[in-house]
């Protein structure tokens, strides 16, 4: 930092405070400080620790090596441990409370040929003591860990650590595990989830249009009509790249291909997310067909089915693995179930409730977009108001309600199926006995439980 500030013409003022040294970079009065200007230029000025991230710009290999060296110097550690069998294992770790920065560091390591894993630790698992006082973080800790022996050796050859004891320690642990050979086979590389195949031949295809598709934090591409992974997440990027209509048609055909949809194992609400991000209407038909194909596991329910979809304020939250709200997930699955049911009654509710008519002409995604948002939740009132001797009741909710048992106004002979989309530990409806069933989380495959449970009650096969 001293060297950096000196190059920019700033003075350096050091203020020791125990083991911590604060550095200030004062500049000329009434002049903009070039250090802060650089930070503003790269979009990292004024961010809190949890929002730290690298600027989305191309950098050189030297930059990434310097960055990783600096992170390990400051927020990293080098460990060597011995297991019960006497085998020694080396790990290099970088800790941060920014999930985005952790992903970027893991991607930067992969660019340099070093594999790693990102582990999340809750604040309760990261309790420490400072001056005899217990300190508990308010944020999750994300640890980027390099643990494969060959990866540790490669990392030690790349890095240029300035903290002398860490540099010495890294060289020592790399020497300890240097004898380990890479674990490879005919079908797999370092990671068993990545299948490899032999290259049969390479031919010059000449000049063909190629379109860069940004996939955070890495980059994938579409070339000569061949679409690599993540195309569902990148319809917006296709539009920004202004790809020609003929290429867009091939991408849309791939999106809507039932075989591709089945192999991708995408949940139906993923297509709603792609629908919202698209800037052009040319993707609408393909996404609708893809959604239809993703509903293969949703059963066709006979008789009369009451489907209640929670649209209260608490449902407008997301879990850590998705940007789609619980309300959207419940709406897509509830409407999909209605499209496959013989005689459905669909109700959206919060403190109030109303019936809605789900279209059966393939316009499901815009319909979900139009559904209302309600305030507080009164599930029991919605069940009592709209139950009219239905054969079954399906409730999609987070089970947060101002009233108690949602099944209080429901005859015991009528099955009630509750999908708790948020996965809270405590439910608002008794379950596990008789006709009362609650499922934690939401998957399309879980809907097959309805016909299986009902077949078991009347001793039909399969039971």
Secondary structure, DSSP 8 states (H G I E B T S, - for coil): -HHHHHHTT---EEEEETTEEEEE----TTS--HHHHHHHHTT-TT--GGG----SS---HHHHHHHHHHHHHHHEEEEEEE-TTS-EEEEEEEEES-HHHHHHHHHHHHHTT---EEEEE-GGG--EEETTEEE--SS-EEEEEE-SHHHHHHHHHH----SHHHHHHHHHHHHHHTT------SSB-SSTTSB-----------S--EEEEE-SSSEEEEETTEE-TTGGGGHHHHHHTT--HHHHHHHHHHHH-HHHHHHHT--HHHHHHHHHH-SSGGGHHHHHHHHHHHTTTS----SEEEEEEE-SGGGS---TT-SS-HHHHHHHHHHHHHHHSSEEEEEEESSSEEEE---SSS-HHHHHHT----SS--HHHHHHHH-SS-SEEEEEE----SSS-TTTTS-TTSEEEEEETT--SS-SS--SSTTEEEEES--GGGGHHHHHHHHHHTT-S--
